[in-house]
């Protein structure tokens, strides 16, 4: 066997050994992150995210995304990066009816512990720009999180899609009626 062939064979065997060792490391849990802990961290982040939607905390909302995140939601043009995401959120917050809430049904963590995703459902309320009617809508989302160098988790991909025919006008509130006094 020539020296070149032997070098390629050695390099190939080394790569195979490293790959198998890496898989065994994560399968045994020795180097893998604690998936339950990561899931709880993301659940807590979702709770905070919902609170920031309620209080319309623009800076807080943007803090959930990486600088190069990608965002897609019903009724808005896809946004790449925090500047475009800021523009979408800032415009939405000018709507007096704007409200969003969401909750994950599933959170999964990669074996390496550096990526995770959350899948769930959302509801929103907004003013339709064409009809000026307040609408409610709902759908599904997937958010991909990446662990940051400071240990935090931020969204790198955030996709939401409305369920078919879910947009409905919000019924106006009925005026209060006075109770009749009855004497006994």
N, C-alpha and C positions, 0 to 999 in steps of 0.2 A: 504494500500500500504506500503510495507516494506521500510526502510530507504535507502537500496541500490537501489531499483527500483526508488525511489523518486530522489536520487542523479543522476542516469543516465538520468532520464527524464529532470531534471533541466539542466544538462550538455548539453543534446541534444537541448533543447529549447534555451539555451544561444548561442550555436554554430549556430543554425538557425537564430537567431536574428542578430548576428554579420555578418553572410553571407549576409542577406537581406540588412542590413544597409550599408555594403560595396558596394553592387551593386547599391543601391540608391545613394550613395555618388558619384560614378563615372558616373552614368547615368545623374545626375543633373549637373555635371561639377564642383561641389564644390571642390573636391580633385584631379580631373584629370588635367594632364598637358595640356597646350595649344597645341593641335595637329598641328595647322597651323604654330606656331612658331617652333615646332620640325621639321616639313616638310621643312621649309625654312632653318633651320640649316643643315639638311642633304643635301639639294640642294647645299648650299654653300660649304659643305664638298666635294661633288662630283666634283664641279668646281675646287677646290683646288687639289683634287686627280688627275684629268685630267692634270692639269698644271704640277704636279709633275711627271706624266708619261712622258710628253713632255720634261722636263728638266732632266729626269732620276735621280731624287732625291730619292735615295734608303732609306735613313733615314726617309724622309718625307712620302714615301709610306708605310713604316712599321708602322709609327705612327697612321695609320688608323685602325690598328688591336689590339685586346686585346692580352695578352701574350699567351692565350690558344685558340686562334682563329683556325678555321678549314677552309681550302682553297682548292677548286677543280676548275681546269680550263682545257680546251682542251690541250691535248698533254703533260701534266705533271702529275706526281704522286701526289695524294692528300697529303696535308701538314697539320700537326697538330702542332700548336704553332708557335711563332714568329721566332724561329731559322730555322725551315724548310721553312717557307714562305720567309725568308731572302734569303735562298739558291736558291729558285726558281727565285725570282726577280733578284738577282745578276747574275745568269746564263743568264737570258733573256736579261739583259742589256749588255752582251758581244756581242750580235748580233747587227751588224751595222744597220740592217733593222728594228729592234724592235720598234713598235709603237702600242699604244692602246688608244682608246677613247671610252667613254661610257656615256650613259644618261638614267636616269630613266623615265619610262612611268607612274609609280605609286609609291607612298610612302604612307604607312599606319602605324598608330601609335596605340599601345595598349591602352586600356582604362585607365590602371594604369600609362601610360606615361613613362614606363621604358624600353620598347622594341619597335622597329619599324623595318619595312623592306622596301627595295627599290627593284623594279622589272624593268628591262629595257633591252636595247640592247647594244651590243658592236661591235666594229670592231677592227681588229688587223692586223699588218703586221709583218712578221718574215721570217727568212731563214729556209726552210725545211732542217732538219739535214740529211735526206736521199738523197735528190736530189740537195741540195745546191741552189735551186731556191728560189727567194723571192716570198712569197705567201701573199695573203690577205684572211681574213676569217671574219666571223661575227656570232653572235648568241645572246643568251639571258642570263640574269643573275638574281640572287636573292641574295641580301645581307641583313643579319639580323644584326641590330644594337642594342647595349645595352647601356643604360645611365650609365656613370661612376660616381664614388663618387665625382669627381671634376666638374660634370655637363656636361662634354663632351660626345660625342657619338662615339663609336668605333664598328667596325665590329667584330662579334663573329662567324659568319658563312658566307662564301662567295663562292657561286656556280656559275660557268659559263659553258655553253654548246654551242658548235658550231652548227649552223643550218646544216642540212644534205646537202651535196654537195656544201657547201658555200666556201670551200677552192679553190682558183683560183690563178694561177701564175700572178704576176704583169708584165705587158708588159714593156719591156725595153724602156727607153726614146728615142725618135727619135732624131738624131743629128740635130742641127740647120742648116737651109739652108739659104744661102745668097739671099737677094732680088736682082732682076735685076734692074739696073738703066735704066730708060727710059727717053729720052729727048723729050720735046714737041716742 
